[in-house]
Structures are given as C-alpha cells and as structure tokens.
Amino acid sequence: MMQGLLKSWAEAPVIREIGEDLRTGKSRAVYGLSGAGQSLFIAGIVGEAGHPALVIVPDDDAALRLQADLHYLLGGEVFLFLPWEIFPEKVAPSAFVPRQRLASLEALVRGKGVVVATAPALLRALVPPEVFRAACRVIEKGEVLGPEELVRRLVGAGYQPAELVETPGRFSRRGGIVDFFPPAAPGPVRVEFFGDVVDSLRFFDPATQRSRERVDRVPLGPATEGVFPAGAAPAAAARLAADYEEFARKLASPQASARLDTWVAEALNLLRAGSPVPNGEMLLPYFYGETAHLA
C-alpha cells in the first residue's frame, strides 16, 4: 500500500517538474514543509530520481528522524552521514557513526542508496572520490584470488586481525578460510577457498560463529575513511611530526597536550612502521595535496 501511494506521489506533476530541474542542474526552493509532509516530499523526489541522492539537514536529530522516515517510505538503503564529535582514540571500529559514514560513502561511489547528512558533517575532509572508489571491491564465487591476496587486500583497506571476527573492521584467517566484517555489510562474511579459487561465500552469525546463507558475491569496502596510497606513509609521518612540533608549542592545556602527544606518537610509530593507523582519516591532509568533501 505504501509503495503504491509513494509511486502515485512521485508521478505528481510538481514532483516530476522538480525532479527534472534537479537532474539538469537547476535549483529549486520549496517552503512550508515539515514533519511527515517533508519526508514524503523528499521520498518522492529521491525515489523518482533513480540514482544516488544526498539529503542535507541541519543537525543530528533531524537526520535521525528523516532517515527513519525515508527507510520506512523507500525501504532499501538509506544511510546516515553524521559528524565525528569525539576524540579519535575513543572511536571503536564498530561504533555507529563511523560505520554509517563508511556505508554512506560506499553507497555513493557504487551509485545506489540515499544518504542523509548533517551540515556539520560536510566540513570534514575526505579522501578523493576516485581513491575511495578504487578501494571498494567485490568478491565473487569462482574468482581466482587466494587467501594470501585477500588478507593483503583486507590489511590495505584498514581491517585489523582478530582471533574471532565479531565486530566490523576485523578479519581472521584459518588456513583456506578467511572471515571479515565489512562495516557497510549486514554481517560478517566467511570466504572458503579451494586452492586459490573462491569456493564459497557465506554470511555468519558473529555471536555463534555459525555460517548462514550462501551468496554469490559480497562487497569488500574499506574499514576506515583513511585510505592511503602505498608508499606514502614516510613522507606523511615527516609532515605530521613537523606540523605537530609547531602546533604543540601553542597548547595552553597540559591535559590536551598530553592526550595529543600520546595519539600523535602512536600514529607516527605506526606510519613509520608502514602499519595502518586506527582512525587514520584524521591524517588525510598529510597524505593528499587535495582532499574532498561530500558536497
């Protein structure tokens, strides 16, 4: 019933007219909408568009309400892109905000879904879109890949090793079986190899570790927004060290200085060792001359 109502609404002349203007690069101002009326209007526009959509709202509360409404109206994939508001060392890979941000970016580069973002979230720099797009891969049954190569790709995409894969951003290997949990996926994935051939792809329950449904293909997206070019870490470490030495002199708070000293020292050690830096998206300006923004 809801899909029929939405289809009729999307075919209304005003919706089709605005949708056509947006497709041709024109802007339109619409006033007087709020609550459910606003959600229905936006659902009509983005549903009729047939391509990825970015909807920008003022704050987190508005984003959460609109995402819930659009998910109910449109079904499918509606993601949130919220700002990072806590110090990076306290952000877990499985946390809601980073997981939704990664799902949003992956949906946009794959050309599907609706992303609801807040205005403050647009301020943070992102990797160039072509870099993130290249890091989004797909694994298919029957593909010649090999467990060693899959592990190499996972490490390069920011995944962290674990004995058991229970949270997003982790992976493990047991002989010819590799488990990993893409942040944008509904659950962790188990890849079984026959030699170097992908013999089986299955989702599994992270609590029981038992395999569930088989699939023919699964996405392998980055586990971090900090996707860096190979071999760039030493130069980035040198730039970070020089920048922080100058910045540290200006810190008036001993507590803030101590926290930043610890995080920067750990980041420098990892960069110099060629290892991934957790929450490395904070270091993007040290890797790329030009970064990007969502809008």
DRENLOLO-435988 format. One record per residue: residue in three letters; x, z, y negated of N, C-alpha, C in turn. Coordinates in steps of 0.1 Angstrom, whole numbers, padded with zeros to 4 digits, always signed. Each point is the difference from the previous one (the first is absolute). Layout:
alaXZYXZYXZY...
END
This chain:
met+0008+0000+0012-0008+0000-0012+0009+0000-0013met+0010+0009+0000+0009+0001-0011+0007-0013-0003gln+0005-0007+0011+0007-0012-0001-0009-0011-0006gly-0013+0000+0004-0009-0010-0005-0003+0002-0015leu-0001+0013-0004-0002+0003-0014+0012-0004-0008leu+0012+0003+0005+0012-0004-0007+0001-0015-0001lys-0003-0007+0010+0001-0015+0000-0009-0005-0011ser-0013+0005+0000-0009-0005-0010+0005+0003-0015trp+0006+0012-0001+0005+0004-0013+0012-0009-0004ala+0009-0003+0010+0011-0008-0003-0004-0015-0004glu-0012-0004+0004-0004-0013-0004-0008-0001-0013ala-0002+0012-0006-0007+0000-0013+0008-0008-0010pro-0006-0007-0009+0007-0009-0010+0010+0007-0008val-0003+0012-0004+0010+0007-0009+0013+0004+0008ile-0002+0003+0013+0012+0003+0008+0008-0012+0002arg-0007-0011+0004+0007-0013+0003+0008-0005-0013glu-0007+0002-0012+0006-0004-0012+0013+0008-0003ile-0001+0013+0001+0012+0008-0003+0011-0002+0010gly-0004-0002+0013+0010-0003+0010+0007-0013-0003glu-0007-0010-0004+0006-0013-0003+0010+0002-0012asp-0004+0007-0010+0009+0003-0012+0013+0007+0005leu-0001+0010+0008+0011+0007+0005+0010-0009+0008arg-0006-0009+0008+0008-0009+0008+0008-0009-0008thr-0006-0004-0012+0007-0010-0009+0009+0007-0010gly+0002+0013+0001+0008+0007-0009-0006+0005-0013lys-0013-0001-0001-0007+0005-0012-0003+0015+0001ser-0001+0007-0010-0004+0014+0000-0014+0002-0005arg-0007+0010+0006-0014+0003-0004-0001+0015-0002ala-0008+0004-0010-0002+0014-0003-0015+0003+0004val-0002+0010+0008-0013+0004+0004-0002+0015-0003tyr-0011+0003-0007-0002+0014-0005-0013+0005+0006gly-0001+0014+0000-0012+0007+0004-0002+0003+0014leu+0011-0002+0008-0001+0003+0015+0007+0013+0003ser-0006+0008+0009+0006+0012+0005-0006+0003+0013gly+0007+0010+0007-0004+0005+0013-0002-0012+0010ala-0012+0001+0007-0002-0009+0011-0002-0014-0005gly-0005-0002-0012-0002-0013-0006+0013-0007-0002gln+0010+0008-0005+0013-0006-0002+0007-0004+0013ser-0002+0009+0011+0006-0003+0013-0007-0013+0006leu-0013-0001-0002-0007-0012+0006+0005-0012-0008phe+0001+0001-0013+0005-0012-0008+0014-0004+0005ile+0009+0009+0001+0014-0003+0005+0000-0006+0014ala-0008+0006+0009-0001-0005+0013-0005-0014+0001gly-0009-0004-0009-0005-0014-0001+0011-0009-0004ile+0008+0004-0010+0011-0008-0005+0010-0002+0010val+0006+0011+0006+0011-0002+0009-0004-0005+0013gly-0013+0003+0004-0004-0006+0013-0002-0015-0001glu-0005-0005-0012-0002-0014-0002+0013-0008-0001ala+0011+0008-0005+0013-0007-0003+0006-0006+0013gly+0000+0007+0011+0006-0005+0012+0015+0001+0001his+0006+0008-0009+0015+0001+0000+0003+0015-0004pro+0012+0004+0001+0004+0014-0004-0004+0003-0014ala-0004+0013-0002-0005+0004-0013+0007+0013-0004leu+0003+0002-0013+0006+0012-0005-0010+0005-0011val-0005+0012+0002-0010+0007-0009+0007+0012-0006ile+0001+0000-0013+0007+0011-0007-0010+0009-0007val+0002+0013+0003-0009+0011-0006+0008+0010-0007pro-0006+0009-0008+0008+0009-0009+0008+0011+0007asp-0006+0006+0011+0006+0011+0006-0003+0001+0015asp+0006+0011+0006-0001+0002+0015-0014+0002+0004asp-0008+0008-0007-0014+0002+0004-0008-0012+0000ala+0001-0009-0010-0007-0012-0001+0004-0009+0011ala+0013+0000+0004+0005-0009+0011-0005+0004+0013leu-0001+0013+0003-0005+0005+0012-0015-0003+0002arg-0007+0002-0011-0015-0004+0001-0002-0014+0002leu+0007-0009-0007-0002-0014+0001+0005-0005+0014gln+0011+0005+0005+0005-0004+0013-0010+0003+0011ala-0006+0012-0001-0011+0004+0010-0012-0009-0001asp-0004-0003-0013-0012-0009-0001+0003-0014+0005leu+0012-0006-0004+0003-0013+0005+0002-0001+0015his+0006+0010+0006+0001+0000+0014-0014+0000+0007tyr-0009+0007-0006-0014+0000+0006-0007-0013-0002leu+0002-0006-0012-0006-0013-0003+0006-0012+0006leu+0013+0000+0001+0007-0012+0004+0005+0002+0015gly+0002+0012+0004+0006+0002+0013+0015-0004-0001gly+0006-0002+0012+0013-0006+0000+0011+0008-0007glu+0009-0006-0007+0012+0006-0005-0001+0002-0015val-0002+0013-0004+0000+0004-0014+0010+0011-0002phe+0010-0002-0008+0011+0010+0000+0002+0006-0014leu+0007+0011+0000+0002+0007-0013+0015-0001-0004phe+0002-0002-0013+0014+0000-0005+0001+0010-0011leu+0004+0012+0004+0000+0012-0009+0015+0002-0005pro+0002+0008-0010+0013+0003-0005+0007+0010+0008trp+0013-0001+0000+0009+0011+0006+0000+0011-0011glu-0004+0012+0004-0001+0011-0010+0009+0012+0005ile+0007-0001+0010+0008+0011+0005+0014-0004+0002phe+0009+0009-0001+0015-0003+0002+0002-0006+0013pro+0008-0011+0001+0001-0008+0012+0004+0008+0013glu+0008+0011-0002+0005+0007+0012-0012+0007+0007lys-0011+0002-0007-0011+0007+0006-0011-0010+0006val+0003-0013-0001-0010-0010+0005+0003-0003+0015ala-0009+0003+0009+0002-0004+0014-0004-0014+0002pro+0006-0007+0010-0003-0014+0003-0015-0001+0004ser-0006+0010+0006-0014-0001+0004-0010+0004-0011ala+0005+0004-0012-0009+0004-0010-0010-0011-0004phe-0011+0005-0005-0011-0010-0003+0004-0010-0011val+0006+0005-0011+0003-0009-0011+0010-0011+0004pro+0012+0003+0006+0009-0011+0003-0005-0009+0011arg-0008+0005+0009-0006-0008+0011-0010-0010-0006gln-0008+0004-0009-0010-0009-0007+0007-0010-0009arg+0011+0004-0006+0007-0009-0009+0006-0011+0008leu+0006+0003+0012+0006-0010+0008-0010-0009+0006ala-0012+0005+0004-0011-0008+0005-0005-0009-0011ser+0000+0004-0012-0005-0008-0011+0010-0012-0002leu+0013+0003-0001+0010-0011-0002+0000-0010+0011glu-0001+0005+0012+0000-0009+0012-0013-0008+0000ala-0011+0005-0003-0013-0008-0001+0002-0011-0010leu+0005+0003-0012+0001-0010-0010+0010-0011+0003val+0011+0003+0006+0009-0010+0004-0005-0009+0012arg-0008+0006+0008-0006-0007+0012-0012-0008-0005gly-0005+0002-0012-0011-0008-0005-0013+0005+0005lys-0002+0013+0001-0013+0005+0004-0003+0014-0006gly-0013+0004+0000-0003+0013-0004-0002+0002-0015val-0005+0012-0003-0003+0004-0014+0008+0013-0002val+0007+0000-0012+0008+0012-0003-0005+0006-0013val-0003+0013+0001-0005+0007-0012+0012+0008-0005ala+0004-0003-0012+0012+0007-0006-0004+0007-0013thr+0008+0011-0003-0002+0007-0013+0010-0006-0010ala-0004+0001-0012+0009-0005-0011+0014+0007+0001pro+0001+0013+0002+0014+0006+0000+0008-0005+0012ala-0007-0004+0011+0008-0005+0012+0007-0013-0003leu-0005-0007-0010+0006-0013-0003+0014+0001-0007leu+0003+0012-0005+0012+0002-0008+0013+0000+0009arg-0001+0004+0012+0012+0001+0009+0005-0014+0004ala+0013-0002-0001+0006-0012+0004-0001-0003+0016leu-0002-0012+0004+0000-0004+0014+0010-0010+0003val+0003-0002+0012+0009-0011+0004-0006-0013-0004pro+0008-0011-0002-0005-0013-0002-0010-0004+0011pro-0011-0006-0003-0010-0003+0010+0006-0009+0012glu+0009-0009-0003+0005-0008+0010+0009+0008+0010val+0006+0011-0005+0008+0009+0009-0010+0007+0009phe-0010+0006-0005-0010+0008+0008-0007-0010+0010arg-0003-0012-0005-0007-0009+0009+0009-0004+0012ala+0013-0002-0002+0009-0003+0011+0002+0011+0009ala-0002+0013-0004+0001+0011+0009-0012+0003+0008cys-0011-0007-0003-0013+0002+0008+0001-0011+0011arg+0001+0005+0012+0001-0008+0012-0012+0001+0009val-0001-0008+0011-0010+0001+0010+0007-0001+0013ile-0004+0009+0010+0006-0001+0013-0012-0005+0009glu+0003-0010+0009-0010-0006+0008+0004+0001+0015lys-0010+0001+0008+0002+0000+0014+0007-0013+0005gly+0010+0001+0008+0007-0012+0005+0011-0004-0009glu+0002+0006-0011+0011-0003-0010+0013+0005+0006val+0011-0008-0002+0013+0004+0005+0007+0008-0012leu+0002+0012+0003+0004+0009-0011+0011+0010+0005gly-0003+0007+0011+0010+0010+0005-0002+0013-0006pro+0002+0011+0007-0002+0014-0006+0011+0003-0010glu+0012-0005+0002+0011+0003-0009-0003-0006-0014glu-0005-0013+0000-0003-0006-0012-0012+0006-0007leu-0010+0005+0008-0011+0006-0006+0004+0013-0007val+0009+0008+0007+0005+0012-0006+0007-0003-0013arg+0008-0010+0000+0008-0004-0012-0010-0003-0011arg-0011-0007+0002-0009-0003-0010-0007+0012-0005leu-0003+0009+0009-0007+0013-0004+0009+0008-0009val+0013+0001+0003+0009+0008-0008+0001-0006-0014gly+0001-0014+0000+0001-0007-0012-0012+0001-0009ala-0012+0003+0006-0012+0001-0007-0003+0015-0004gly+0010+0009+0003-0002+0013-0005-0006+0010+0010tyr-0002-0004+0013-0005+0009+0010+0011+0010+0004gln-0005+0012+0004+0009+0011+0004-0001+0003+0014pro+0011+0002+0008-0001+0003+0014-0006+0013+0003ala-0007+0001+0011-0007+0013+0005-0001+0000+0015glu-0001+0011+0006-0002+0001+0014-0014-0005+0004leu-0009+0005-0008-0014-0005+0002-0005-0005-0013val-0007-0012+0001-0006-0006-0012-0014+0006-0002glu-0001+0009-0011-0013+0006-0002-0004-0002-0015thr+0009-0004-0008-0004-0002-0014+0005-0014-0005pro-0006-0006-0010+0004-0013-0006+0014+0001-0004gly+0007-0012+0002+0014-0001-0005+0010+0004+0011arg-0004+0003+0012+0009+0005+0011+0000-0011+0011phe+0011+0001+0007+0002-0009+0012+0008+0007+0011ser-0002-0004+0012+0008+0005+0011+0002-0012+0010arg+0011+0002+0008+0003-0010+0011+0003+0007+0013arg-0006-0005+0011+0003+0004+0013+0002-0012+0009gly+0012-0004+0001+0003-0012+0008-0007-0012-0006gly-0009-0006+0007-0006-0012-0004-0014+0002-0007ile-0002+0013-0004-0012+0003-0007+0004+0005-0014val-0007-0005-0011+0003+0004-0013-0014+0004-0006asp-0001+0012-0005-0012+0005-0008+0004+0000-0014phe-0010-0003-0009+0002+0001-0014-0014+0001-0007phe+0000+0006-0012-0013+0003-0006+0001-0006-0014pro-0006-0012-0002+0000-0006-0013-0010+0007-0010pro+0005+0004-0012-0009+0007-0009-0013-0007-0003ala-0001-0013+0001-0012-0007-0003-0009-0002+0012ala+0005+0004+0012-0008-0002+0012-0009+0012+0003pro-0011-0003+0008-0009+0011+0003+0006+0010+0010gly+0011-0003+0006+0006+0009+0010+0014-0005+0004pro+0007+0008+0008+0013-0005+0004-0001-0011+0011val+0011-0007+0001+0000-0012+0009+0011+0002+0011arg-0003-0004+0012+0010+0000+0011+0003-0014+0004val+0013-0004+0000+0004-0013+0004+0008+0001+0013glu-0005-0007+0010+0007+0000+0013+0007-0014+0002phe+0013+0000+0003+0007-0012+0002+0003-0003+0015phe+0000-0013+0003+0005-0005+0013+0012-0008-0004gly+0012+0006+0002+0012-0006-0006-0001+0001-0015asp+0001-0012-0006-0001-0001-0015-0014-0005-0004val-0009-0001+0009-0013-0006-0003-0010+0012-0002val-0008-0001-0011-0010+0010-0002-0011-0002+0011asp-0001+0009+0009-0009-0001+0011-0014+0006-0002ser+0000+0011-0009-0012+0007-0002+0000+0006-0014leu-0011+0000-0007-0002+0007-0013-0013+0008+0001arg+0002+0013-0002-0012+0009+0001+0001+0011-0011phe-0011+0003-0005-0001+0012-0009+0000+0012+0010phe+0004+0012-0005+0000+0012+0008-0004+0012-0009asp-0005+0010+0007-0004+0013-0006+0012+0008-0004pro+0002+0003-0013+0012+0008-0003+0000+0014+0005ala-0012+0006+0003-0001+0013+0005+0003+0001+0014thr-0005-0009+0008+0002+0000+0015+0011-0009+0005gln+0004-0009-0009+0009-0011+0003-0005-0010+0011arg-0013+0001+0003-0005-0010+0010-0004-0013-0007ser+0003-0011+0007-0002-0013-0005-0015-0003+0000arg-0004-0008-0010-0015-0003-0002-0001-0015+0002glu-0007-0007-0010-0004-0014+0002+0013-0009-0002arg-0001-0011+0008+0011-0010-0001-0004-0010-0012val+0010-0005-0006-0002-0010-0011+0010-0011+0002asp-0002-0011-0006+0009-0012+0001+0010+0000-0011arg-0002+0007-0011+0009+0000-0012-0002+0012-0008val+0011+0005-0006-0001+0012-0008+0009-0003-0013pro-0004+0005-0011+0009-0001-0012+0011+0010+0000leu+0011-0004-0005+0011+0010-0002+0004-0001-0014gly-0006+0009-0008+0003+0001-0014+0010+0011-0003pro+0006+0000-0012+0010+0010-0004-0006+0014+0001ala+0009+0010+0003-0004+0014+0000+0003+0007-0013thr+0005-0008-0010+0003+0005-0013-0001-0011-0010glu-0003+0004-0013+0000-0010-0010+0014-0004-0004gly+0010+0008+0004+0014-0003-0003+0006-0010+0010val-0003-0012-0001+0005-0011+0008+0012-0006-0007phe+0012+0002+0006+0012-0004-0007+0008-0011+0006pro+0006-0009-0007+0008-0011+0006+0012+0006+0007ala+0004-0007+0011+0011+0004+0008+0013-0001-0008gly+0008+0011+0002+0013+0000-0007+0000+0004-0014ala-0011+0004-0006-0001+0003-0014+0002+0015-0002ala+0000+0008+0010+0001+0015-0001+0012+0005-0008pro+0012-0005+0003+0012+0006-0007-0001-0002-0015ala-0004-0012-0005-0001-0002-0014-0011+0008-0006ala-0011+0002+0007-0011+0008-0005+0004+0015-0001ala+0008+0004+0010+0005+0014-0001+0009+0002-0012ala+0009-0009-0003+0009+0001-0011-0008+0001-0013arg-0011-0009-0001-0008+0000-0012-0008+0014-0002leu-0005+0005+0012-0007+0012-0001+0009+0012-0004ala+0012+0000+0006+0009+0011-0003+0004+0000-0015ala+0003-0012-0006+0003+0000-0014-0012+0003-0009asp-0011-0004+0004-0012+0002-0008-0004+0015+0000tyr+0001+0006+0012-0003+0014+0001+0010+0009-0007glu+0012-0003+0000+0011+0008-0006-0004+0001-0015glu-0004-0011-0006-0004+0000-0014-0013+0008-0003phe-0009-0002+0009-0014+0006-0001+0001+0015+0002ala+0008+0005+0009+0001+0014+0004+0004+0008-0012arg+0008-0005-0009+0005+0007-0012-0011+0004-0009lys-0011-0008+0000-0011+0002-0009-0011+0010+0006leu+0001+0004+0012-0010+0009+0006+0002+0014-0005ala-0011+0006-0006+0001+0013-0005-0004+0011+0010ser-0008-0004+0010-0005+0009+0010+0010+0001+0012pro+0005+0012+0003+0009+0001+0012-0008-0003+0013gln-0012+0004+0000-0008-0002+0012-0002-0015+0003ala-0003-0008-0011-0002-0014+0002+0013-0007+0003ser+0011+0005-0006+0013-0005+0003+0004+0002+0015ala-0003+0012+0005+0004+0003+0014-0008-0009+0010arg-0013-0002-0003-0008-0008+0009+0005-0015+0000leu+0002-0005-0012+0005-0014-0001+0014-0001+0006asp+0008+0009-0002+0014+0000+0005-0001-0002+0015thr-0008+0008+0007-0002+0000+0014-0005-0014+0005trp-0010-0005-0007-0006-0013+0005+0009-0011-0002val+0007+0000-0012+0009-0011-0003+0012+0000+0009ala+0005+0012+0003+0012+0001+0009-0004-0005+0014glu-0012+0003+0005-0004-0004+0013-0002-0016+0000ala-0006-0005-0011-0002-0014-0001+0013-0008+0000leu+0010+0005-0007+0013-0006-0001+0007+0000+0013asn-0001+0011+0008+0006+0001+0013-0006-0011+0009leu-0013-0001+0000-0007-0010+0009+0003-0014-0004leu+0000-0003-0013+0003-0013-0005+0015-0004+0004arg+0009+0009-0002+0014-0003+0004+0002-0002+0014ala-0009+0007+0008+0001-0002+0015-0007-0012+0005gly-0007-0007-0009-0008-0011+0004-0013+0004+0007ser-0005+0012-0002-0012+0005+0007-0012-0001-0010pro-0012-0002+0006-0012+0000-0009-0002+0013-0008val-0005+0000-0012-0002+0011-0008-0015+0003+0000pro-0004+0012+0005-0015+0003+0000-0005-0001-0014asn-0012-0006-0002-0006-0002-0013+0010-0007-0009gly+0006-0010+0006+0010-0008-0008-0005-0008-0011glu-0014-0001-0001-0006-0008-0011+0004+0006-0014met+0004+0013+0000+0005+0005-0013+0013-0007-0005leu+0007-0007+0009+0012-0006-0003+0000-0014-0003leu-0012-0006+0000-0002-0015-0002+0008-0005-0011pro+0000+0006-0012+0008-0006-0011+0015-0001+0002tyr+0005+0007+0010+0014+0000+0003+0003-0012+0009phe-0010-0006+0007+0002-0011+0009-0004-0013-0006tyr-0009+0000-0009-0006-0013-0005+0002-0001-0015gly+0005-0011-0004+0001-0002-0015-0014-0001-0006glu-0009-0006+0007-0014-0001-0005-0010+0006+0011thr-0007+0010-0003-0010+0005+0009-0014-0006-0004ala-0010+0004+0007-0014-0005-0002-0009+0011-0002his-0013-0004-0004-0011+0010-0001-0012-0007+0006leu-0009+0009+0004-0012-0005+0007-0008-0009-0009ala-0001+0002-0013-0007-0008-0009+0007-0001-0013
END
